[in-house]
Amino acid sequence: MRANEPGRAPRPLSPFRKPLTRAGFFIPAAFLLVFLVIIPVVSTISLSFFSSSGAFVGLDNYGTILSSPETIDLRDTRIPYGTLVNNLLWTVIHLPMSMFTGLFLALLLQKVRGASVVKSFIFLGMVTPMIVGGIILRFLFDEKSGVVPRFFGLVGLKGLAIQWMQFPSTLLFGLIFGSVWLWTGFSFIVYSAGLTTIPKDYFEAAQIDGASPWRTFRRITWPLLKPMTIVVITLTVLWELKLFDVVFAATNTQGGVSSAADVLALQMFRYGFASIPPSYNLAATVATILTLLTLLSSAWLFRRMVMGDKRLAKSGLFTGLVPRLLRPIRKALHRRSGA
């Protein structure tokens, strides 16, 4: 070994190899994790199994929440639908709109000079505090000063040139569509960064091979952007499940007129802090349900990310598709060298 070679001084042991030294760096983080995360989570979950009087009630609080019209109200087709359904609607509508809008803008500005300035304006909605974004949305949909009602009035759609925040049929969807602007900057930046990691040789090979832009996107760009897509979907779904500030700032503690825009996080806040007397047990129950939904969705998405990488390796994308795409370039170089 090198340490035993003559003329070579022994290398001093690193202080980080000592167990006590490693423990000294680990213990403060573990202390904060236990007292700021683990204990509050366990306390919240245990609180959801007790009544306000302290009696153990099992799953009765969960039955009360899930059977309440505040949470699920599908007795007819009219709004409100309940907090849980509203969160699902937010995910179903907001997620694809913000994701594909960000992807489209990233592709559009990929080779444009001065795109950094445009990217800054697009990302402005993301860096804007969501509580401020909710106030902005409230003014955007105002009948007198809002841009949205005036636009629909100019194009002749008088039915939409109204006070959006005063009608249940427009309040929920107005906030969903408006929040697309607040979140598109995130997917736009992620996809823009992802596009820079794709080698240009792939696109040049596809162009030489005569592939159309749509085929190039479908066969090269979109598959290689899959890790970025998983990141966008995961963080967007987590944001949509814990949504609170936008709705609270744009409406009130009830979720607006007829509770049309009420969501789970706002329902939890209302039980714990806005009700008289406060019902901490029901608030803890809603928090537990929200945590379970978040864990299930994030676990499924992370599993898709890991399994997707394994399937990508097994599918032979880099060993099969890429060499076929680069084959025309090699032939062209070979002909040039022969000439």
Secondary structure, DSSP 8 states (H G I E B T S, - for coil): -GGGSTT-------GGGSHHHHHHHHHHHHHHHIIIIIHHHHHHHHHTTB-TTS-B-TTHHHHHHHHSTTT---SSSSS---HHHHHHHHHHHHHHHHHHHHHHHHHHTTT-TTHHHHHHHHHHHHHS-HHHHHHHHHHHT-TTT-HHHHHHHHTT-GGGSS-GGG-HHHHHHHHHHHHHHHHHHHHHHHHHHHHHTS-HHHHHHHHHTT--HHHHIIIIIHHHTHHHHHHHHHHHHHHHHT--HHHHHHS-TT-SGGGTT--HHHHHHIIIIISSS--HHHHHHHHHHHHHHHHHHHHHHHHHHHHHHHHHHHTTIIIIIHHHHHHHHHHHHHHHHH-
